[in-house]
């Protein structure tokens, strides 16, 4: 169990480092956006379950739509920060 916990902590640390690098000082706004995405997913799932209309196809379409929103937000933020491509983001030296 400790190996799983250590792996999870390392993965989440890496994810947070990437988020902070991409979103900079605005990362708290994107944290709120993530929470709202999760809340939207949960309320949609709850509604479909109550109406007995659960559908993997509809759920998948919703996930793809949300991923599209996130991709657009990341691309827009990278343009604002002057990152012309992902390679320049990865090769940037912190100073």
C-alpha positions as CSV (number, residue, x, y, z in Angstrom):
1,X,0.0,0.0,0.0
2,X,2.9,2.4,0.7
3,X,4.3,1.9,-2.8
4,X,1.0,2.9,-4.3
5,X,0.8,5.9,-2.0
6,X,4.3,7.0,-2.9
7,X,3.6,6.5,-6.6
8,X,0.4,8.5,-6.3
9,X,2.2,11.3,-4.5
10,X,4.9,11.4,-7.1
11,X,2.4,11.5,-9.9
12,X,0.3,14.2,-8.3
13,X,3.5,16.3,-7.6
14,X,4.5,16.0,-11.3
15,X,1.0,17.0,-12.4
16,X,1.0,20.0,-10.1
17,X,4.4,21.1,-11.3
18,X,3.2,21.0,-14.9
19,X,0.0,22.9,-14.1
20,X,2.0,25.6,-12.2
21,X,4.5,25.8,-15.1
22,X,1.7,26.2,-17.7
23,X,-0.8,28.3,-15.8
24,X,1.6,30.3,-13.6
25,X,0.1,32.5,-11.0
26,X,-3.4,31.8,-12.3
27,X,-3.4,28.1,-11.2
28,X,-6.0,28.7,-8.4
29,X,-8.5,29.8,-11.1
30,X,-7.9,26.6,-13.0
31,X,-8.3,24.6,-9.8
32,X,-11.7,26.1,-9.4
33,X,-12.4,25.2,-13.1
34,X,-11.4,21.6,-12.4
35,X,-13.7,21.4,-9.4
36,X,-16.6,22.9,-11.5
37,X,-15.9,20.3,-14.2
38,X,-16.1,17.5,-11.7
39,X,-19.2,18.9,-10.2
40,X,-20.8,19.1,-13.7
41,X,-19.9,15.5,-14.3
42,X,-21.3,14.3,-11.0
43,X,-24.6,16.2,-11.4
44,X,-25.0,14.8,-14.9
45,X,-24.3,11.3,-13.8
46,X,-26.7,11.7,-10.9
47,X,-29.5,13.0,-13.1
48,X,-29.0,10.2,-15.6
49,X,-29.0,7.7,-12.8
50,X,-32.2,9.1,-11.3
51,X,-33.9,9.1,-14.7
52,X,-32.5,5.6,-15.4
53,X,-30.9,6.8,-18.6
54,X,-27.3,6.0,-18.0
55,X,-25.4,5.8,-21.3
56,X,-21.7,5.2,-21.8
57,X,-22.0,6.9,-25.2
58,X,-23.4,10.1,-23.8
59,X,-20.9,10.1,-21.0
60,X,-18.0,9.6,-23.4
61,X,-19.2,12.5,-25.5
62,X,-19.3,14.7,-22.4
63,X,-15.7,13.8,-21.4
64,X,-14.5,14.4,-24.9
65,X,-16.1,17.9,-24.9
66,X,-14.5,18.7,-21.5
67,X,-11.1,17.6,-22.7
68,X,-11.6,19.8,-25.8
69,X,-12.3,22.8,-23.5
70,X,-9.1,22.0,-21.5
71,X,-7.0,21.7,-24.6
72,X,-8.2,25.1,-25.8
73,X,-7.6,26.7,-22.4
74,X,-4.0,25.3,-22.3
75,X,-3.3,26.4,-25.8
76,X,-4.7,29.9,-25.1
77,X,-2.7,30.2,-21.9
78,X,0.5,29.1,-23.6
79,X,0.1,31.7,-26.3
80,X,-0.4,34.4,-23.6
81,X,2.7,33.3,-21.8
82,X,4.7,33.4,-25.1
83,X,5.2,29.7,-25.5
84,X,5.2,29.1,-29.3
85,X,5.3,25.3,-28.9
86,X,5.4,22.6,-26.3
87,X,9.1,22.1,-26.9
88,X,9.9,25.6,-25.7
89,X,7.9,25.0,-22.6
90,X,9.8,21.8,-21.8
91,X,13.2,23.3,-22.5
92,X,12.7,26.5,-20.5
93,X,15.2,26.9,-17.7
94,X,13.9,28.2,-14.4
95,X,15.6,31.3,-13.2
